[in-house]
Amino acid sequence: MFVVLSAFLPRIRRDMTDFEVDWRTGARWAAAEPLYRVEDGHYQYKYLPVFGAVMAPLSKLPLGTAKTIWFFVVIASIAASLTLSLLLIPNPRHSTTFLALATIVAMAKFFAREADLGQFNAVVLLAVLGGLAFLEQDQPVLAALAFAVAVVTKPYAVVFLPYLVVKGRLKAAVVFATALLIALLVPVTVYGWTGNADLLRAWIRTVSESTAPNLLNQDNVSVASMYARWVGTGVVASWLAVTTLAALGLLFAVVLRTGRALAHNEYLEVGLLLTLIPLASPQGWDYVLLLSTPAVMLVIDRLALMAVSIRATAITALAIIAFSIFDVMGRHAYAQFMSLSAISVCALTLVASLAYLRFRRLA
């Protein structure tokens, strides 16, 4: 840990740019100032207003100190997520050591990027896996609160609300929805009712207006971005994206139906839903694929059970994900590689591998 810190310290004041956005937002919350500002440009705050309250204590610290603390929060969240993935994976075929090392190799570049940016996806992953663990322990209230923490941190985790409803986890769903409603109302204590309504409108506007400019960013791995690169922005790309997302939604529904009689079926389903998030979000940056950690671990564990062609495809996708590294490929080659949306295709391959495991009753 000290070795990691010593390597990180020289860069701490010029990196973790995403963390700086939320650190600044925490200060704005504490002063009851507007959170969403056009003048922030690319680094506009895009999370729910209530997350400003979460960041307010860190904003009272010097930026360098706050970055150091958050760096260790990210590292601890990654380590805890790996541990929970290992504990929750149903009927593992390989040792925990092998699965941990293989998963780290496959996901290392996303872990590193998460820490370098000071991002929050690792916290979301940990909260979701915590929610899954509580579900398996038949503690729906704690599970709901864990999922609510994930949404407060990153709004895309709200997809687990309809999932809980479909799965018949109604108590957890009700508590989850109640917690989200409370989270939406928390800003009233600082901004008042009118101010809170203004914040929510500003949040919606910020997210919607910042989507289109980011579609062609080389780090965007969403389905919408993939088609925008392949056929150009416009109606055709939008239609292809909507059709693909509808097909993925249908696939997820079939996966749920197929697994109803299987024990511990929620691990694969949660892993699949986490993998779909960066593909479905128009602003799905490549490092958000960190969320697919439990899915990657499951695929690695079940590789030997797959048909040869499926196994080869899955291994190829994992290898491309693992070794397509900017520092190795160089700026030009990496930019060309990302312009092909190869990572998006690999993520879709991972989705297909998970579906294969479910249809063959292997997970």
ZATIGU-294891 format. One line per 4 residues: their letters; for each residue x, z, y of C-alpha. Coordinates in steps of 0.1 Angstrom, whole numbers. Example, Ala and Ser with C-alpha at 12.3 -4.5 7.8 and 13.67 -1.06 7.14 Angstrom:
2
as) 123/78/-45 ~ 137/71/-11
END
This chain:
363
mfvv) 0/0/0 ~ 28/8/24 ~ 45/-25/16 ~ 13/-43/24
lsaf) 10/-24/57 ~ 46/-30/67 ~ 41/-68/61 ~ 8/-68/81
lpri) 19/-47/112 ~ 39/-75/129 ~ 8/-97/129 ~ -18/-71/136
rrdm) -21/-77/173 ~ -24/-115/171 ~ -46/-119/140 ~ -79/-104/128
tdfe) -96/-125/155 ~ -131/-121/139 ~ -127/-83/139 ~ -120/-85/176
vdwr) -154/-100/182 ~ -172/-71/166 ~ -148/-45/182 ~ -158/-60/216
tgar) -195/-60/206 ~ -193/-23/198 ~ -180/-16/233 ~ -209/-37/247
waaa) -234/-17/226 ~ -220/16/238 ~ -224/4/274 ~ -259/-11/267
eply) -246/-45/278 ~ -258/-79/264 ~ -243/-87/230 ~ -247/-124/228
rved) -229/-144/255 ~ -224/-181/257 ~ -191/-176/275 ~ -176/-162/243
ghyq) -175/-198/230 ~ -166/-202/193 ~ -162/-164/191 ~ -198/-155/199
ykyl) -212/-125/182 ~ -236/-137/154 ~ -247/-106/135 ~ -278/-85/139
pvfg) -279/-63/171 ~ -278/-31/151 ~ -243/-39/138 ~ -231/-32/173
avma) -240/5/167 ~ -219/4/135 ~ -189/-9/154 ~ -193/14/185
plsk) -171/42/171 ~ -142/18/163 ~ -145/2/198 ~ -135/35/213
lplg) -101/33/196 ~ -73/11/209 ~ -76/-24/194 ~ -44/-21/174
takt) -55/12/158 ~ -90/-2/151 ~ -75/-32/134 ~ -53/-11/112
iwff) -82/10/101 ~ -104/-21/94 ~ -76/-38/75 ~ -76/-9/50
vvia) -114/-10/49 ~ -112/-46/38 ~ -85/-40/12 ~ -104/-10/-2
siaa) -136/-30/-3 ~ -119/-58/-22 ~ -104/-34/-47 ~ -136/-15/-52
sltl) -155/-48/-56 ~ -131/-59/-83 ~ -135/-26/-100 ~ -173/-27/-99
slll) -173/-63/-112 ~ -152/-51/-141 ~ -175/-21/-148 ~ -207/-41/-145
ipnp) -198/-73/-164 ~ -220/-73/-196 ~ -202/-73/-229 ~ -168/-84/-217
rhst) -147/-104/-242 ~ -113/-98/-225 ~ -94/-67/-214 ~ -100/-54/-179
tfla) -63/-61/-171 ~ -67/-98/-180 ~ -100/-102/-161 ~ -87/-84/-130
lati) -55/-105/-128 ~ -71/-138/-136 ~ -98/-132/-110 ~ -73/-121/-84
vama) -53/-153/-90 ~ -84/-174/-86 ~ -97/-156/-55 ~ -64/-145/-38
kffa) -65/-170/-10 ~ -100/-158/0 ~ -90/-122/-2 ~ -60/-129/20
read) -80/-149/45 ~ -106/-121/47 ~ -80/-96/56 ~ -62/-119/80
lgqf) -94/-126/100 ~ -106/-90/98 ~ -139/-103/83 ~ -168/-84/68
navv) -177/-103/36 ~ -158/-78/13 ~ -180/-50/26 ~ -211/-71/19
llav) -199/-78/-16 ~ -192/-41/-23 ~ -226/-31/-10 ~ -244/-58/-31
lggl) -225/-47/-62 ~ -233/-11/-54 ~ -269/-21/-52 ~ -267/-38/-86
afle) -250/-7/-101 ~ -278/15/-88 ~ -304/-9/-102 ~ -288/-6/-136
qdqp) -289/32/-133 ~ -326/31/-124 ~ -321/44/-89 ~ -341/19/-68
vlaa) -340/38/-35 ~ -302/40/-35 ~ -301/3/-46 ~ -323/-7/-17
lafa) -302/12/8 ~ -271/-5/-5 ~ -287/-39/-1 ~ -298/-29/34
vavv) -262/-20/43 ~ -252/-55/32 ~ -278/-71/55 ~ -268/-50/84
tkpy) -233/-61/79 ~ -241/-98/73 ~ -277/-110/76 ~ -274/-136/48
avvf) -277/-107/23 ~ -315/-107/30 ~ -318/-132/2 ~ -318/-102/-21
lpyl) -352/-90/-8 ~ -372/-119/-24 ~ -349/-115/-55 ~ -360/-79/-60
vvkg) -397/-89/-56 ~ -394/-117/-81 ~ -376/-94/-105 ~ -404/-69/-103
rlka) -382/-43/-86 ~ -410/-35/-62 ~ -400/1/-53 ~ -366/-11/-43
avvf) -380/-41/-24 ~ -404/-19/-4 ~ -376/6/5 ~ -353/-24/13
atal) -379/-40/36 ~ -385/-6/53 ~ -348/0/59 ~ -345/-35/74
lial) -374/-29/97 ~ -358/4/109 ~ -325/-15/114 ~ -342/-40/136
lvpv) -357/-12/157 ~ -326/9/161 ~ -315/-10/193 ~ -347/3/210
tvyg) -329/36/213 ~ -303/20/236 ~ -319/-11/250 ~ -356/-2/250
wtgn) -384/-23/235 ~ -380/-52/259 ~ -343/-52/257 ~ -344/-51/219
adll) -368/-81/219 ~ -344/-99/242 ~ -315/-92/218 ~ -333/-105/188
rawi) -342/-137/207 ~ -306/-141/218 ~ -294/-136/182 ~ -317/-163/169
rtvs) -307/-187/197 ~ -270/-180/192 ~ -272/-187/154 ~ -292/-218/158
esta) -272/-233/187 ~ -238/-227/170 ~ -248/-243/137 ~ -245/-280/145
pnll) -210/-279/162 ~ -196/-261/131 ~ -209/-286/105 ~ -177/-308/107
nqdn) -153/-279/108 ~ -128/-284/80 ~ -133/-248/67 ~ -171/-252/63
vsva) -180/-255/26 ~ -218/-255/30 ~ -239/-283/14 ~ -250/-294/48
smya) -213/-298/59 ~ -204/-316/27 ~ -230/-343/33 ~ -222/-345/70
rwvg) -186/-354/61 ~ -196/-378/34 ~ -223/-398/51 ~ -220/-387/88
tgvv) -243/-363/107 ~ -279/-374/110 ~ -312/-377/91 ~ -296/-389/58
aswl) -272/-360/56 ~ -299/-335/65 ~ -323/-350/39 ~ -296/-349/12
avtt) -288/-313/21 ~ -324/-302/20 ~ -329/-319/-13 ~ -298/-304/-29
laal) -307/-269/-17 ~ -342/-273/-31 ~ -327/-284/-64 ~ -304/-253/-63
gllf) -334/-231/-56 ~ -352/-246/-85 ~ -322/-241/-107 ~ -320/-205/-97
avvl) -357/-200/-106 ~ -351/-215/-141 ~ -321/-193/-145 ~ -343/-163/-138
rtgr) -370/-174/-162 ~ -345/-182/-189 ~ -329/-148/-187 ~ -360/-126/-188
alah) -355/-115/-224 ~ -318/-110/-220 ~ -302/-75/-216 ~ -282/-69/-184
neyl) -294/-103/-170 ~ -290/-93/-134 ~ -252/-95/-133 ~ -252/-133/-137
evgl) -281/-137/-114 ~ -266/-116/-86 ~ -233/-134/-90 ~ -251/-168/-88
lltl) -270/-158/-57 ~ -238/-146/-41 ~ -222/-179/-49 ~ -251/-199/-34
ipla) -249/-181/-1 ~ -220/-200/15 ~ -233/-232/0 ~ -268/-227/16
spqg) -256/-213/49 ~ -249/-241/75 ~ -220/-219/87 ~ -207/-212/52
wdyv) -169/-208/58 ~ -146/-212/28 ~ -135/-175/28 ~ -172/-165/23
llls) -167/-177/-13 ~ -151/-143/-17 ~ -187/-133/-25 ~ -184/-153/-58
tpav) -159/-128/-72 ~ -182/-114/-99 ~ -193/-150/-108 ~ -157/-161/-112
mlvi) -149/-131/-133 ~ -179/-139/-156 ~ -170/-176/-160 ~ -133/-167/-168
drla) -145/-141/-194 ~ -168/-167/-211 ~ -146/-198/-210 ~ -138/-197/-247
lmav) -175/-199/-255 ~ -181/-230/-235 ~ -182/-266/-248 ~ -148/-283/-244
sira) -159/-306/-215 ~ -177/-277/-197 ~ -147/-255/-201 ~ -122/-281/-188
tait) -144/-288/-158 ~ -147/-251/-150 ~ -110/-245/-154 ~ -102/-275/-131
alai) -126/-262/-105 ~ -111/-227/-106 ~ -75/-241/-104 ~ -84/-262/-74
iafs) -99/-232/-57 ~ -69/-210/-65 ~ -41/-234/-56 ~ -54/-254/-26
ifdv) -35/-232/-2 ~ -27/-242/34 ~ 8/-228/34 ~ 17/-247/3
mgrh) 0/-280/10 ~ 9/-282/47 ~ -14/-289/77 ~ -20/-326/72
ayaq) -25/-326/35 ~ -47/-295/37 ~ -69/-311/64 ~ -73/-343/43
fmsl) -81/-322/12 ~ -108/-301/31 ~ -123/-333/46 ~ -132/-343/11
sais) -153/-311/6 ~ -135/-305/-27 ~ -141/-268/-24 ~ -178/-273/-20
vcal) -178/-294/-52 ~ -158/-267/-70 ~ -183/-241/-59 ~ -212/-263/-72
tlva) -192/-266/-104 ~ -191/-228/-106 ~ -229/-227/-101 ~ -233/-252/-129
slay) -211/-231/-152 ~ -232/-201/-146 ~ -263/-220/-153 ~ -247/-233/-185
lrfr) -239/-197/-196 ~ -275/-187/-190 ~ -291/-216/-208 ~ -269/-210/-238
rla) -278/-173/-237 ~ -241/-164/-232 ~ -247/-141/-202
END
